[in-house]
Amino acid sequence: MFFTVALYTSLAIFAIGMLYKITTWFTRKVGFRGRQFTAWQRFSAFLRGLVGVLFSAKLFALIRALILDVLLHARIFKEDRLRWSMHMLIFSGFMMLFFMHAMEKHITMNLFPHYYSTLNPFLFLRNLFGLMVIVGVGIAIYRRFIIKVPRLMSGFMDKTTIVIVGVIILSGFLLEGAKMSSHTEFTYMVEDYAAIWDDEELEALESYWVQKFGTVSPTLKRPFAPEVLEMGYESHLANCADCHSPNKTAFVSYATAKAIAPVALFLDRVNAVGILWYVHILACFIGLAYLPFSKMLHMFSSTLTLLANAVMDPEHSLPANIATRQVLELDACTRCGTCNLRCSVSVAFEAKGNRLVLPAQKLAFLREYVRGGGLSREDLRAVHEGFYLCTNCDRCTVVCPAGINLRELWLSVREPLLATEGPTFHTLSPFSLFRGLNRHRLPAEGYERPVNEALETMAAKFPLVRDTAAEIAVSPIDTAFKAGTGNAADRTDTFVNCFACENCTTVCPVVQAFDDPQAAVGLLPHQIMRSLGLGLKDLALGAPMLWNCLTCYQCQEHCPQGVKVTDVLYELKNQAVREASCVNNNDGLRVNE
């Protein structure tokens, strides 16, 4: 009765949890894409996309991803062989135990008509698969808590998952070991399966099991006479051998039985087999019920993400499907920390201590935010800084073993964040190029907002005074500013090499974007370099070009004099923000440097 109630309760919780998760994939909204479609539109788009894949050449890409990325974990193998070994041991071992042992009545018995769990190869394989999981869990503990892989952060779910999996497997081994050593279990087996009425034969069979199978008897002690063992062997062949292989083949369980032999009689008296059975079953049911709400959900969500990204692309896939996929990706993250290791600005985390600089931590934050979690001012500042520092290098996307398209996710989420009134002053230089390249995919309203805010703030501090006749900007010479800029950062003093050849201006995509670039951006790149040489502080720091710069490095790469034009513009932008920050102190704005 207890088993039935516990089973159906855990199955109900699992089913409700999975249904809830699937529902959230179609109803929750991530970034600007999610706001454009209703849940029904997204579900309809999913069905159309699924049919389109199944009846097109994309089906082969889907099968390839299923074999290489889902079953063989090729992405993990390319990044970290130790982690791949850990994942394959846990995944393969647990799946084989599930199908062969937990589902034995529905799968194994149908495939093998003469199946008994105590016969080989099943007895041996069950121990082998369990040992694989234990070794995998051991590697996970070793990586997280002993060698402490850099930027691999363990949360409550990570520790809980390790504990649940460990308890399931260890309790299983202890249960089998206790059964092997239990005299009570031996007695039940003889009563149920053996037709033995002679006390001498029964004693001989028990002696044989004590000698060969690890049973601990309260009355019989070693050594046994050879003729007794011979009689016990013949009785075993007649009554037990058809359904019970030698326990030694279950090498882990048999070793456990030998280890607990000194206390086996005590364990038998307190019904340790029954207690361990309840522990094992309850651990399995708790793990099943907890799965939809835990890290273990990635068994389903990561698989779906890998398959989806194998057949989707931002230009041709239905936008509604992209919106659904991005919600799914929040649940697909395994918190492996691979993206943190490869992130090009992860050193900023070491310097600033802001976890939201790291991709995996940004993803965890977004998961909670999308669920409806509120944002404190400190949270908002931290996440703004995290997105501000992101360079869109795409390393996180390339190495993600779950196939999460992180760069697309950052693009989608960043726009609503930029539209919020927050404590961070956005200078845009790290990500404006990527935004510009994807402008056709972004909401038209708000695209210019961050740069316009920057220009308005700078105008309050560095107004450009223009002669109405000559239309020439006037700025006082500041020799201290000239000297300070030359020493402000590595290589920024190279502006002194500029001889105004205008090569940087010629290749600049910002300049090419305007019919009258000087009216739009104030000073052109070569003019900013010359204003630095002349010490014209207000002119250089007040130029709108600083905030229109895409940091594409075209100017720097084409300079024949080796002037680090982009680096100079970047330093000027930081210096302008530092000096203008006093204007915004009353608003509590935070300067990113």
C-alpha positions as CSV (number, residue, x, y, z in Angstrom):
1,M,0.0,0.0,0.0
2,F,2.8,2.4,0.9
3,F,4.7,1.6,-2.2
4,T,1.6,2.2,-4.4
5,V,0.8,5.6,-2.7
6,A,4.4,6.8,-2.9
7,L,4.7,5.7,-6.6
8,Y,1.5,7.4,-7.8
9,T,2.2,10.5,-5.7
10,S,5.7,11.0,-7.2
11,L,4.4,10.3,-10.7
12,A,1.6,12.9,-10.2
13,I,4.1,15.5,-9.0
14,F,6.4,14.7,-11.9
15,A,3.6,14.9,-14.5
16,I,2.3,18.2,-13.0
17,G,5.8,19.6,-12.9
18,M,6.6,18.7,-16.4
19,L,3.2,20.0,-17.7
20,Y,3.9,23.3,-15.8
21,K,7.4,23.5,-17.3
22,I,6.2,22.9,-20.8
23,T,3.5,25.5,-20.3
24,T,6.0,28.1,-19.2
25,W,8.1,27.5,-22.4
26,F,5.1,28.9,-24.4
27,T,3.8,31.5,-22.0
28,R,6.9,33.2,-20.4
29,K,8.5,36.1,-22.2
30,V,12.2,36.7,-22.6
31,G,13.4,40.1,-24.0
32,F,11.7,42.0,-26.8
33,R,10.9,38.8,-28.8
34,G,8.7,37.2,-26.2
35,R,6.4,40.3,-26.0
36,Q,5.4,40.1,-29.6
37,F,3.4,36.8,-29.5
38,T,0.7,35.1,-27.6
39,A,1.0,31.6,-26.2
40,W,-1.2,30.2,-28.9
41,Q,0.8,31.9,-31.6
42,R,4.0,30.4,-30.2
43,F,2.4,26.9,-29.9
44,S,1.1,27.1,-33.5
45,A,4.5,28.2,-34.7
46,F,6.1,25.3,-32.9
47,L,3.8,22.8,-34.6
48,R,4.4,24.3,-38.0
49,G,8.1,24.3,-37.4
50,L,8.1,20.7,-36.2
51,V,6.2,19.5,-39.3
52,G,8.5,21.6,-41.5
53,V,11.6,19.9,-40.0
54,L,10.3,16.3,-40.1
55,F,9.4,16.6,-43.8
56,S,12.5,18.4,-45.0
57,A,16.3,17.9,-45.3
58,K,16.7,19.4,-41.8
59,L,15.6,16.0,-40.5
60,F,19.1,14.7,-41.1
61,A,20.6,17.6,-39.1
62,L,18.2,16.7,-36.3
63,I,19.3,13.0,-36.4
64,R,23.0,14.1,-36.4
65,A,22.5,16.3,-33.4
66,L,20.6,13.5,-31.6
67,I,23.5,11.1,-32.1
68,L,26.5,13.3,-31.7
69,D,25.4,16.0,-29.2
70,V,22.7,14.3,-27.2
71,L,23.8,10.7,-27.0
72,L,27.6,11.0,-27.4
73,H,27.9,14.5,-25.8
74,A,30.4,15.6,-28.5
75,R,30.3,19.2,-27.4
76,I,31.4,18.3,-23.9
77,F,34.1,16.0,-25.3
78,K,35.7,18.8,-27.3
79,E,35.9,21.0,-24.2
80,D,36.8,18.8,-21.3
81,R,37.6,15.1,-21.4
82,L,37.3,14.7,-17.6
83,R,33.9,16.3,-17.6
84,W,32.8,14.3,-20.6
85,S,33.8,11.1,-18.7
86,M,31.8,12.2,-15.7
87,H,28.8,13.0,-17.8
88,M,28.9,9.8,-19.8
89,L,29.3,7.7,-16.7
90,I,26.4,9.2,-14.9
91,F,24.1,9.6,-18.0
92,S,24.8,6.1,-19.4
93,G,24.8,4.3,-16.1
94,F,21.6,5.9,-14.8
95,M,19.8,5.4,-18.1
96,M,20.7,1.8,-18.3
97,L,19.7,1.2,-14.7
98,F,16.4,3.0,-15.4
99,F,15.5,0.9,-18.5
100,M,17.0,-2.4,-17.3
101,H,16.1,-2.4,-13.6
102,A,13.5,0.2,-12.7
103,M,11.5,-0.6,-15.8
104,E,12.3,-4.3,-15.8
105,K,8.6,-5.4,-15.8
106,H,7.9,-3.4,-18.9
107,I,11.2,-3.6,-20.9
108,T,13.7,-6.3,-19.7
109,M,11.1,-9.0,-19.0
110,N,9.6,-8.5,-22.5
111,L,13.0,-8.6,-24.2
112,F,14.3,-11.6,-22.2
113,P,11.5,-14.1,-21.4
114,H,13.6,-16.0,-18.8
115,Y,14.8,-12.9,-17.1
116,Y,15.6,-12.9,-13.3
117,S,17.3,-9.9,-11.7
118,T,19.6,-12.4,-9.8
119,L,20.8,-14.1,-13.0
120,N,23.8,-13.0,-15.1
121,P,24.4,-10.9,-17.1
122,F,21.8,-8.8,-15.3
123,L,23.2,-9.2,-11.9
124,F,26.7,-8.2,-13.1
125,L,25.4,-5.4,-15.3
126,R,23.3,-3.8,-12.6
127,N,26.5,-3.5,-10.4
128,L,28.5,-2.3,-13.4
129,F,26.0,0.5,-14.2
130,G,25.6,1.5,-10.6
131,L,29.4,1.7,-10.2
132,M,29.5,3.9,-13.4
133,V,27.2,6.4,-11.7
134,I,29.1,6.3,-8.4
135,V,32.4,7.0,-10.3
136,G,30.7,9.8,-12.2
137,V,29.4,11.4,-9.0
138,G,32.9,11.0,-7.5
139,I,34.3,13.0,-10.5
140,A,31.6,15.6,-10.0
141,I,32.6,16.0,-6.4
142,Y,36.3,16.1,-7.3
143,R,35.8,18.8,-9.9
144,R,33.5,21.0,-7.7
145,F,35.0,20.7,-4.3
146,I,38.6,19.4,-4.5
147,I,40.3,20.8,-7.6
148,K,37.6,23.6,-7.7
149,V,37.4,24.3,-11.4
150,P,37.7,28.1,-11.9
151,R,34.4,30.0,-12.0
152,L,32.4,26.8,-11.4
153,M,29.9,27.9,-8.8
154,S,28.0,25.3,-6.9
155,G,24.5,26.2,-5.8
156,F,21.8,24.4,-3.8
157,M,20.5,22.5,-6.8
158,D,23.9,21.2,-7.7
159,K,24.6,19.8,-4.2
160,T,21.0,18.4,-3.9
161,T,21.3,16.6,-7.3
162,I,24.6,15.0,-6.2
163,V,23.1,13.9,-2.9
164,I,19.9,12.4,-4.4
165,V,21.8,10.5,-7.1
166,G,24.4,9.3,-4.6
167,V,21.7,8.1,-2.1
168,I,19.8,6.2,-4.8
169,I,22.9,4.3,-6.0
170,L,24.6,3.8,-2.6
171,S,21.3,2.6,-0.9
172,G,20.9,0.2,-3.8
173,F,24.3,-1.3,-3.2
174,L,23.7,-1.5,0.5
175,L,20.3,-3.1,0.0
176,E,21.8,-5.8,-2.2
177,G,24.7,-6.4,0.1
178,A,22.3,-6.7,3.1
179,K,20.2,-9.2,1.2
180,M,23.3,-11.3,0.4
181,S,24.4,-11.5,4.0
182,S,20.9,-11.8,5.5
183,H,20.0,-15.2,6.9
184,T,16.4,-14.2,6.9
185,E,16.4,-13.5,3.2
186,F,18.1,-16.9,2.6
187,T,15.3,-18.6,4.7
188,Y,12.6,-16.8,2.6
189,M,14.2,-17.9,-0.6
190,V,14.3,-21.5,0.5
191,E,10.7,-21.5,1.7
192,D,9.5,-19.8,-1.6
193,Y,11.6,-21.6,-4.2
194,A,13.2,-24.8,-2.9
195,A,11.4,-28.1,-2.2
196,I,13.7,-29.3,0.6
197,W,12.2,-31.3,3.5
198,D,15.4,-33.0,4.8
199,D,17.1,-31.0,7.6
200,E,20.5,-32.4,6.7
201,E,20.1,-31.2,3.1
202,L,18.9,-27.8,4.2
203,E,21.9,-27.4,6.5
204,A,24.2,-28.4,3.7
205,L,22.6,-25.8,1.4
206,E,22.9,-23.1,4.0
207,S,26.6,-24.1,4.6
208,Y,27.2,-23.8,0.8
209,W,25.6,-20.3,0.7
210,V,27.7,-19.2,3.7
211,Q,30.8,-20.4,2.0
212,K,30.1,-19.2,-1.6
213,F,27.4,-16.5,-1.5
214,G,28.3,-14.4,1.6
215,T,25.3,-15.4,3.7
216,V,25.9,-15.0,7.5
217,S,24.3,-17.7,9.5
218,P,23.5,-17.4,13.3
219,T,24.2,-21.2,13.9
220,L,26.7,-22.4,11.2
221,K,30.3,-21.5,11.4
222,R,33.3,-22.2,9.1
223,P,35.1,-24.3,8.2
224,F,32.7,-26.8,6.6
225,A,33.5,-30.4,5.7
226,P,34.0,-31.0,2.0
227,E,31.2,-33.6,1.9
228,V,28.8,-31.0,3.4
229,L,29.8,-28.5,0.8
230,E,29.4,-31.1,-2.0
231,M,25.9,-31.9,-0.8
232,G,25.1,-28.2,-0.5
233,Y,26.3,-27.7,-4.1
234,E,24.1,-30.4,-5.5
235,S,21.1,-29.0,-3.6
236,H,22.0,-25.6,-5.0
237,L,22.0,-26.9,-8.5
238,A,18.7,-28.6,-8.0
239,N,16.9,-25.7,-6.3
240,C,18.6,-22.4,-6.8
241,A,21.0,-22.3,-9.8
242,D,18.2,-21.7,-12.3
243,C,17.4,-18.3,-10.9
244,H,20.5,-17.2,-8.9
245,S,24.0,-16.6,-10.3
246,P,27.0,-16.6,-8.0
247,N,26.9,-13.4,-5.9
248,K,30.5,-12.7,-6.6
249,T,29.6,-11.6,-10.1
250,A,27.8,-8.7,-8.5
251,F,31.2,-7.5,-7.5
252,V,30.2,-4.2,-5.7
253,S,27.3,-5.7,-3.8
254,Y,29.2,-8.8,-2.8
255,A,32.1,-6.6,-1.6
256,T,29.5,-4.7,0.4
257,A,28.1,-7.9,1.9
258,K,31.6,-9.0,3.0
259,A,32.3,-5.6,4.5
260,I,29.1,-5.6,6.6
261,A,29.5,-9.3,7.6
262,P,30.6,-8.6,11.1
263,V,27.4,-6.7,11.9
264,A,25.2,-8.7,9.5
265,L,23.3,-10.6,12.3
266,F,22.5,-7.3,14.0
267,L,21.3,-5.8,10.7
268,D,19.2,-8.8,10.2
269,R,17.6,-8.5,13.6
270,V,16.7,-4.8,13.0
271,N,15.3,-5.6,9.5
272,A,18.0,-3.5,7.7
273,V,16.8,-5.0,4.4
274,G,13.4,-3.5,4.9
275,I,14.8,-0.1,6.0
276,L,17.2,0.1,3.1
277,W,14.4,-0.9,0.7
278,Y,12.3,2.1,1.9
279,V,15.3,4.4,1.8
280,H,16.1,3.3,-1.8
281,I,12.5,3.5,-3.0
282,L,11.9,6.9,-1.3
283,A,15.1,8.3,-2.8
284,C,14.0,7.2,-6.3
285,F,10.5,8.7,-5.8
286,I,11.9,11.9,-4.4
287,G,14.3,12.2,-7.3
288,L,11.4,11.6,-9.8
289,A,9.2,14.2,-8.1
290,Y,12.0,16.7,-7.8
291,L,13.2,16.4,-11.3
292,P,11.0,19.0,-13.1
293,F,12.0,21.6,-10.5
294,S,15.7,20.9,-10.3
295,K,18.9,20.9,-12.3
296,M,18.0,17.4,-13.5
297,L,15.4,18.9,-15.8
298,H,18.2,19.6,-18.2
299,M,18.0,15.9,-19.3
300,F,14.9,17.0,-21.3
301,S,15.4,20.8,-21.8
302,S,19.1,20.5,-22.9
303,T,18.1,17.7,-25.4
304,L,15.4,19.9,-26.8
305,T,17.7,22.9,-27.0
306,L,20.4,21.0,-28.9
307,L,17.9,19.6,-31.3
308,A,16.2,23.0,-31.8
309,N,19.4,24.9,-32.5
310,A,20.5,22.2,-34.9
311,V,17.6,23.2,-37.3
312,M,17.0,26.9,-36.4
313,D,18.7,30.1,-37.4
314,P,17.8,33.7,-36.5
315,E,17.2,34.8,-40.1
316,H,14.9,32.1,-41.4
317,S,13.2,30.5,-38.4
318,L,9.8,31.8,-37.2
319,P,10.3,34.6,-34.7
320,A,7.7,33.0,-32.4
321,N,9.8,29.8,-32.3
322,I,12.9,31.8,-31.4
323,A,10.9,33.4,-28.5
324,T,9.9,29.9,-27.3
325,R,13.4,28.5,-27.7
326,Q,14.9,31.3,-25.6
327,V,12.6,30.5,-22.7
328,L,13.5,26.8,-23.0
329,E,17.2,27.7,-23.0
330,L,16.8,29.2,-19.5
331,D,15.9,25.7,-18.2
332,A,18.6,24.0,-20.4
333,C,21.6,25.4,-18.6
334,T,23.4,22.7,-16.7
335,R,25.5,25.2,-14.6
336,C,28.7,23.5,-15.9
337,G,30.6,26.8,-16.0
338,T,32.1,26.2,-19.4
339,C,31.0,29.5,-20.7
340,N,32.4,31.2,-17.6
341,L,35.8,29.7,-18.4
342,R,35.8,30.9,-22.0
343,C,34.2,34.3,-21.5
344,S,36.5,37.1,-22.9
345,V,35.6,39.5,-20.1
346,S,35.6,37.0,-17.2
347,V,38.7,38.8,-15.8
348,A,36.3,41.6,-15.0
349,F,34.6,39.3,-12.5
350,E,37.9,38.8,-10.7
351,A,38.4,42.5,-10.5
352,K,34.9,43.7,-9.7
353,G,33.4,40.7,-7.9
354,N,30.2,41.0,-9.8
355,R,28.9,37.5,-10.6
356,L,26.6,38.8,-13.3
357,V,29.6,39.5,-15.5
358,L,29.8,35.8,-16.1
359,P,27.5,34.2,-18.6
360,A,26.2,31.3,-16.5
361,Q,25.4,33.7,-13.6
362,K,23.6,36.1,-16.0
363,L,21.6,33.1,-17.2
364,A,20.6,32.1,-13.7
365,F,19.6,35.7,-13.0
366,L,17.4,35.8,-16.1
367,R,15.8,32.6,-15.1
368,E,14.7,34.1,-11.8
369,Y,13.8,37.4,-13.4
370,V,11.6,35.8,-16.1
371,R,9.8,33.8,-13.3
372,G,8.6,37.1,-11.9
373,G,11.4,37.9,-9.4
374,G,11.6,41.6,-8.7
375,L,14.8,43.7,-9.3
376,S,16.4,45.6,-6.5
377,R,18.5,48.6,-7.4
378,E,21.6,46.6,-6.6
379,D,20.4,43.7,-8.8
380,L,19.7,46.1,-11.6
381,R,23.1,47.8,-11.3
382,A,24.8,44.4,-11.3
383,V,23.0,43.0,-14.4
384,H,23.4,46.3,-16.3
385,E,27.1,46.1,-15.6
386,G,27.2,42.5,-16.8
387,F,25.5,43.2,-20.1
388,Y,27.6,46.4,-20.5
389,L,30.9,44.5,-20.2
390,C,29.8,41.7,-22.6
391,T,31.8,42.0,-25.9
392,N,29.5,39.7,-28.0
393,C,32.6,37.6,-28.8
394,D,30.2,34.6,-29.1
395,R,32.7,32.3,-27.2
396,C,30.0,31.3,-24.7
397,T,27.6,30.2,-27.5
398,V,30.3,28.2,-29.3
399,V,31.4,26.2,-26.2
400,C,28.0,25.7,-24.5
401,P,27.4,21.9,-24.2
402,A,23.7,22.4,-24.0
403,G,23.6,24.3,-27.3
404,I,22.2,27.5,-25.8
405,N,22.5,30.4,-28.2
406,L,23.7,32.8,-25.6
407,R,24.6,35.7,-27.9
408,E,21.1,35.7,-29.3
409,L,19.7,35.6,-25.8
410,W,21.8,38.5,-24.7
411,L,20.7,40.5,-27.7
412,S,17.1,39.9,-27.0
413,V,17.3,40.6,-23.3
414,R,19.6,43.6,-23.4
415,E,17.1,45.9,-25.2
416,P,14.4,45.8,-22.5
417,L,17.2,46.3,-19.9
418,L,18.5,49.3,-21.8
419,A,15.0,50.8,-21.8
420,T,14.7,50.6,-18.0
421,E,15.6,53.5,-15.8
422,G,18.6,52.1,-14.0
423,P,21.6,53.0,-12.0
424,T,24.1,52.4,-14.8
425,F,25.4,54.9,-17.4
426,H,25.6,53.0,-20.7
427,T,28.5,54.0,-23.0
428,L,27.7,51.3,-25.5
429,S,31.2,50.8,-26.9
430,P,31.5,47.1,-26.1
431,F,28.3,46.1,-27.8
432,S,27.2,48.8,-30.1
433,L,28.8,47.1,-33.2
434,F,26.7,44.0,-32.6
435,R,23.6,46.0,-32.0
436,G,24.3,47.9,-35.2
437,L,24.7,44.8,-37.3
438,N,21.4,43.4,-35.9
439,R,19.5,46.7,-36.0
440,H,17.0,45.3,-38.5
441,R,16.0,42.7,-35.9
442,L,15.7,45.1,-32.9
443,P,12.7,47.2,-32.0
444,A,12.8,50.5,-33.9
445,E,11.8,52.4,-30.8
446,G,14.5,52.7,-28.3
447,Y,17.4,51.8,-30.5
448,E,18.8,55.4,-30.4
449,R,17.9,55.9,-26.8
450,P,21.1,54.9,-25.0
451,V,23.4,57.0,-27.3
452,N,21.0,59.9,-27.1
453,E,21.1,59.8,-23.4
454,A,24.9,59.7,-23.4
455,L,25.0,62.7,-25.8
456,E,22.6,64.7,-23.6
457,T,24.6,64.0,-20.5
458,M,27.9,64.9,-22.2
459,A,26.4,68.1,-23.6
460,A,25.6,69.3,-20.1
461,K,29.3,69.0,-19.2
462,F,31.1,69.7,-22.5
463,P,29.0,72.1,-24.6
464,L,30.5,72.8,-28.0
465,V,30.7,76.6,-28.6
466,R,30.3,77.3,-32.3
467,D,31.2,80.4,-34.2
468,T,28.0,81.1,-36.2
469,A,30.0,82.4,-39.2
470,A,32.7,79.9,-39.5
471,E,30.9,76.9,-37.9
472,I,34.2,76.1,-36.2
473,A,34.2,74.6,-32.7
474,V,36.0,76.7,-30.1
475,S,37.7,75.0,-27.1
476,P,40.3,76.3,-24.7
477,I,43.7,74.6,-24.7
478,D,44.4,72.4,-21.7
479,T,48.0,71.3,-21.5
480,A,47.4,69.1,-18.4
481,F,44.6,67.3,-20.2
482,K,47.0,66.6,-23.2
483,A,49.7,65.2,-20.9
484,G,47.2,63.2,-18.8
485,T,45.6,61.6,-21.9
486,G,49.0,60.5,-23.1
487,N,49.6,58.6,-19.9
488,A,46.1,57.6,-19.1
489,A,46.2,54.1,-20.6
490,D,48.6,51.8,-22.4
491,R,49.2,52.8,-26.0
492,T,46.8,55.8,-26.0
493,D,49.6,58.2,-26.3
494,T,50.0,57.1,-29.9
495,F,47.8,60.0,-31.1
496,V,51.0,62.1,-31.2
497,N,51.9,60.1,-34.4
498,C,48.8,61.3,-36.3
499,F,49.5,63.6,-39.3
500,A,45.9,63.9,-40.3
501,C,46.0,61.6,-43.4
502,E,42.3,61.0,-42.8
503,N,42.6,57.2,-43.4
504,C,40.8,56.5,-40.2
505,T,37.9,58.7,-41.2
506,T,37.8,57.2,-44.7
507,V,37.3,53.6,-43.4
508,C,34.9,54.5,-40.5
509,P,31.5,53.0,-41.1
510,V,29.9,55.6,-38.8
511,V,31.2,58.4,-41.1
512,Q,29.9,56.6,-44.2
513,A,26.5,56.3,-42.6
514,F,25.8,60.0,-42.8
515,D,25.4,62.4,-45.7
516,D,26.9,65.2,-43.6
517,P,29.0,63.2,-41.0
518,Q,30.6,66.3,-39.4
519,A,27.2,67.8,-38.6
520,A,26.1,64.4,-37.1
521,V,29.2,63.4,-35.1
522,G,30.9,66.7,-34.4
523,L,34.5,65.7,-35.0
524,L,35.7,63.0,-37.3
525,P,38.2,60.4,-36.0
526,H,41.3,62.2,-37.4
527,Q,40.1,65.5,-36.1
528,I,39.7,64.0,-32.6
529,M,43.3,62.8,-32.8
530,R,44.4,66.3,-33.8
531,S,42.4,68.0,-31.0
532,L,44.2,65.8,-28.5
533,G,47.6,66.9,-30.0
534,L,46.5,70.5,-29.5
535,G,45.2,69.9,-26.0
536,L,41.6,70.9,-26.8
537,K,39.8,69.1,-24.0
538,D,36.2,70.2,-24.3
539,L,36.4,69.7,-28.1
540,A,37.6,66.1,-27.8
541,L,35.4,65.0,-24.8
542,G,32.3,66.7,-26.2
543,A,32.5,65.1,-29.7
544,P,29.4,63.0,-30.4
545,M,31.7,60.7,-32.4
546,L,32.7,59.1,-29.1
547,W,29.2,57.8,-28.5
548,N,28.6,56.8,-32.1
549,C,31.8,54.8,-32.4
550,L,31.1,51.1,-33.0
551,T,34.5,49.9,-31.8
552,C,34.9,48.0,-35.0
553,Y,38.7,48.8,-35.0
554,Q,38.7,49.6,-38.7
555,C,40.4,52.9,-38.1
556,Q,43.0,51.4,-35.9
557,E,43.8,48.6,-38.3
558,H,44.2,51.0,-41.3
559,C,46.3,53.7,-39.6
560,P,49.7,53.8,-41.4
561,Q,51.2,55.5,-38.3
562,G,50.1,52.8,-35.8
563,V,47.8,55.2,-33.9
564,K,45.6,53.2,-31.6
565,V,42.6,55.2,-32.7
566,T,39.9,53.0,-31.2
567,D,41.8,52.6,-27.9
568,V,42.2,56.3,-27.7
569,L,38.4,56.9,-28.4
570,Y,37.6,54.3,-25.7
571,E,39.8,56.0,-23.2
572,L,38.3,59.4,-24.0
573,K,34.8,57.9,-23.5
574,N,35.8,56.6,-20.1
575,Q,37.4,59.9,-19.1
576,A,34.3,61.8,-20.3
577,V,32.1,59.6,-18.2
578,R,34.3,60.1,-15.1
579,E,34.2,63.9,-15.5
580,A,30.5,64.0,-16.3
581,S,29.5,61.7,-13.4
582,C,29.4,64.6,-11.1
583,V,26.5,65.9,-13.1
584,N,24.6,62.7,-12.5
585,N,25.4,62.0,-8.9
586,N,22.0,63.2,-7.7
587,D,20.5,60.5,-9.9
588,G,22.6,57.8,-8.4
589,L,24.2,56.9,-11.7
590,R,27.0,54.4,-11.7
591,V,29.9,54.8,-14.0
592,N,31.3,51.8,-15.9
593,E,35.0,52.1,-16.5
